Amino acid sequence: MNKRNLDPQFLATLTVLDSAEAAAYLRTSTSTLAKYRMYGGGPIHIKQSTRKTLYRKADLDAWLSSREAA
């Protein structure tokens, strides 16, 4: 992960996040997101290229909401 600002306040201003930013936003690891992409069950993602995966913040929020306990 390159040295960039993954501060929660900064992440809240973005609408599209890369894997590192999405992992920080979800408070998980990039490898966990990769497993979700591989096996399913994770948030909707956008494959920009073979090495770049993006996530819409709205999709991350929707995925989190769908996982709330009753």
HUSUL-V938300 format. One record per residue. N is the residue number from 0. RES is the residue in three letters. NEAR is the number of other C-alpha atoms within 8 Angstrom. Layout:
N RES NEAR
N RES NEAR
//
This chain:
0 MET 3
1 ASN 3
2 LYS 4
3 ARG 4
4 ASN 5
5 LEU 8
6 ASP 6
7 PRO 8
8 GLN 6
9 PHE 9
10 LEU 10
11 ALA 7
12 THR 6
13 LEU 8
14 THR 8
15 VAL 8
16 LEU 12
17 ASP 10
18 SER 12
19 ALA 10
20 GLU 10
21 ALA 12
22 ALA 12
23 ALA 11
24 TYR 9
25 LEU 7
26 ARG 6
27 THR 9
28 SER 9
29 THR 9
30 SER 6
31 THR 8
32 LEU 12
33 ALA 8
34 LYS 9
35 TYR 11
36 ARG 10
37 MET 6
38 TYR 6
39 GLY 7
40 GLY 6
41 GLY 8
42 PRO 9
43 ILE 9
44 HIS 9
45 ILE 7
46 LYS 8
47 GLN 8
48 SER 6
49 THR 6
50 ARG 5
51 LYS 9
52 THR 12
53 LEU 12
54 TYR 15
55 ARG 11
56 LYS 11
57 ALA 7
58 ASP 10
59 LEU 13
60 ASP 8
61 ALA 8
62 TRP 11
63 LEU 8
64 SER 7
65 SER 6
66 ARG 6
67 GLU 6
68 ALA 3
69 ALA 2
//
